[in-house]
Amino acid sequence: MSHSRTFEVALPQARLSDYMSLTKPRLLLMVLLSTLAGYYLASPPAPHALMMTGLMVGMALAAGGALALNQYLERDVDARMKRTCHRALPEGRLQPEQALMFGTAVTVTGLLILALGAGLTCAVVTLLSTVGYLFVYTPLKRRSPLCTLAGAVPGALPPVAGWAAARGTIDLEAWILFAILFLWQMPHSLAIAQMYRADYERAGLRLLPVIDPQGRSTDRQIFLHSMALLAVGLLPTLVGLAGVIYFWTALALGMILLGFAGFMAVKRSNDAARRLMLVSLVYLPVLLAVMTLDKVRL
């Protein structure tokens, strides 16, 4: 009897964790951090607490729902990949229609909260990000290596949405934030794709490392985008968004990332790709944190 009761109690908890896993919490956290950075950088000295709350709740739901819908659309791909085959949909812990209903309801709710609590401009930017992620990037992964570039667009829009929530407009500074996140995603995503190239090939995805087995084009794209990121990362100081401390931090971080990109080009190994990926994971949150701490009052 006790074992039966334990099972009955554990089952709903497991189901809740399965639904939560659809939202890819670690990726969602990065989205929320970049959204909050955009909002804070555009805000007056005393940010509007109620609007900030509406922004973060709405973005968490909208982005989490989009990530769940992505898993619904790619459930067959996930089933063929070692790194994703144990997700809730491939293993049958959730049915496709459950994921579809959950993702749709959460996304729509999030967009409505953004429209009412953070402004229409913010909601429209988030809607465009959602559409680009689900209906451009996701299907393009099966067809073209350009998918990484396409996916970098919706991935770079969260700080723009945060900026729009604070200002009601999208200014030059917001596009600089967009450019930083866009360029950052290229070495980050391509390093991951290189690490799991065999998995992606098995799943029938056409990412650049899959169609470039020698790695020359992948290394070149990583290095060029890292070099561009080094330059663009300095712009917040040059346009008066952040101060001198940020400038030197961005310069140091950019040079470190570029160094690891060069190391990967020389070594051409999964270990070098993993190191670059880890460095990129440190780069972005540190950069955004220092930018917000060294913010210049606009």
N, C-alpha and C positions, 0 to 999 in steps of 0.2 A: 504493500500500500504506500509506504514512504517513497519507494522508487517511482511509483506512478505519479505521486504528487510532485516530486522533484521534476519529472519530465514535463508535467503540465505547466509548471511555473517557468521552466527554462525555455519552452517552445515559443511563447510570445516574445521573450527577450531576444531569442535568436532571430526571430522574424524582424524585430525592430532593428537589430544590428545589420541585417541584410538590406533593409531599406536604406539605412544610413550609409552603408557601403556603396550604394548606387551613386551617392553624391561625391565620391572620391574626396574625403575630408582633407587630405593633405594638399591636394590641388586647390580645393575650395578655400583653404586658409590663405594660400598665396593670392588668390583673387581678392579676398577681403582685405588683406594687408595693403595691396596696391590701390584698391578703392578708397580705403581710409586715408592713405597718403595723399591721393589726389584731392580728397575733400579738405583735409587739414591744410594743405598748402594753399588752397584757394580761399580759405575761411578768414574772417576777421580775427582779431586777437582772442575773442571769446566765441568759439564755435557754438552753433545752435544745437543744444543737446537733443532736443526732440527730433529735429531733422536728421541729425547724425544717426540716431537710433533707427529711424525709418529707413534710412539709406542702408545701414548694415543688415537689418532684418530682411529688407526687400532684396538686397543683392545676394544674401546667403540663400534665400529661397529661389530666386531666379537662376543664379549660377548653379546651385545644387540640382535644381530640376533639369537644367540643360545637360549637366553631366550625367544624370540618370537616363535621360533620353538618348544620349550618346551610347551608353551601355546597351540600351534596348536596340538601337540601330546596328550595333556592332557585336551582338551576342554570338553570331556565327563565327566571326573573326576571333573573338575572345576564346571560343571553345577550341580553336586550333593552335593557340599560343600557350606555351608552358607558363609564362609569367601571369596569364590572365585566366587560365582554364578553371581555376578554383573560385572564380567569382560567383555571385549568387545566381545569375542567370544561366551560365554554362553548366553549373552543377544541378540546376533544377530546384534550388531552394526558393526561388521566386519564379513565377510564370511570366512570360513576356507581356501579357495583358496587364498584369499587376504593375510591372515596371512602367509601362506606357501610361497607365492611369495616374500612377504616383508622379512621374516626371512631368506630365502635362499639368496636373492640378497644382503642383508646387511651383512650376515656372510661371503659370498665369497668376497665381496668388502673389508671387514675388513682384511681377511687373506691375500689378495693380497697386501694391504697397508703395513701390517706387514712384508711380505716377501721382499718388495722393500725398505721400510723405516727403518725397525728395524732388519732385518737379517733373514735368512732362519731358523736358530735354534729357534728363537723366534716364528716364524710362525708355525713351526712344533709342538712346545710345545702347542701352542694355539689350533692347529688342534686336537691334542690328547685330550686336555681338552674338546673341543666341542664334539668329538666323544664319549668320556666317559660319558659326561653329557646327551647326547641325546639318545644314543643307549645301554648304560649299566645301568646307574642310573635310567633314566625315566621308562623304562619297568620293571626294577627290583622292583620298588615300589609296583607293583601289585602282586608280587610273593614272596618276601622274606624280612625279617627285616634287612638283610645284605645290603639293599639298602643304608642305611645311611653311612655305611663304603665306599661303592662304590661311593657314591656321594661326599664324602669328598676328593676323589682323584682329580677329575677335579676342585673342589673348592679350592684346595691348590696349583694349578699350576700357577696362575697369577703372583705371585712374582718370580717364576722360569722363566717365560717368560720375565719379566722385567730384571732380572739378565742376561739372555741370550742376550737380546738386547744390554746391556752395554758391555758385555765381549765377546760375541760370543761363550762362553762355559758355561757349568753348573758345578759349583764348589761345594765343600762341604758346603760352606755357603748358597748356594741356596737351598740345600736339608734340611738344618736346618730351613730355612724360610718355606719350604714346610711342614716340620714336625709340626711346630708351628700352621700353618693354618689348617692342617689336624686334629690335636688333638683338636683345638679350636672348630671346627665344630661339634664335637660329643655332648658336653654338650649343645651347642647352638641349634642344630637341634633337639635333643631329648627333650629338654625343650619345644620347639614349638610343637613338635608332641604330647607331653603329654597335653599341653593346648588345642589342637584341636583334641584329640583322637576320640571323637564321630563323628566329621566331617570326619576324615580319614576313620573310620570304615564304615560310611555311603557310602563313595565313593569307598569302596572295596580295599583300600590300605593296605598293610601288613607291616606297620611300627611297630617297636618294642613295643611301648605303646599299639597298637591295639591288638597284640597277647599276651601281658603281662598285663592284666587288673589290677592285683594286684600291678604292678609297681616295683617289686623287681629287675628284670633284668634291667629295664630302669634306676633305681637309681644306680645300681651297675656299669653299663656302664658309666653313667655320672660321677660318683665319680672317677672311675679308670682313665678315660681319663683326668679329671681335675687334678688328681694327676700327671699323666705323663706330662701334659702341664706345670705344675709348675716346673718340673725338666728341661724339654727341653727348656722352655722359658729362662733359664739362660745361655744356650749354646752360644748365640752370643757374650757375654762377654768372655767366656772361650776360644773361638777360635779367639778372637781379632777383631771381627766385630764391636762390640759396647763397650762402656766404663763402668765405675763403676756406674755412675748415672743410666744407663739402667739396670744394674744388680739389684740394690735395688728396682727400679720401677717394674721390672718383678717379683721379689720375692713378693713384696707387692700385686700386681695385682693377681698373681697366688694364693696366700693365701686367698685373698678375694673371688675369684671365687670358690676355693675349699670349703670355708666356706659356701657359698650359695648352692653348690652342696650337702654338708652334711645336710644343713637345709632342702633341698627338700627331701632327703632320709628319714629324720625323720618325716616331716610333711605330705608328699605325698598328696599334694593339688595342684590345678591349680594356686592358688595364689603364692605358693612357686616356681612353674615352671616359672611363669611370672617374678618373681623377678630375678631368675637365668638368664632368657633370656635377661632381661634388663641389668644386670651386664655384661653379655657376649658381648652385643652391645657396652658397654663402654670399656671393656677390650681391644679388638683388635685395634681400632684406636688409643687409648692412647699408647698401647705397640709399635705400628709401628711408631707413631710420636716421641716418646722418643728414639727409636732405631735410627731413622734417624738423630735426633738432636745430639745424643751422638755417632755418627758414628766415628769409628777409620779409618783413611786413610790407605787403603790397598796398 
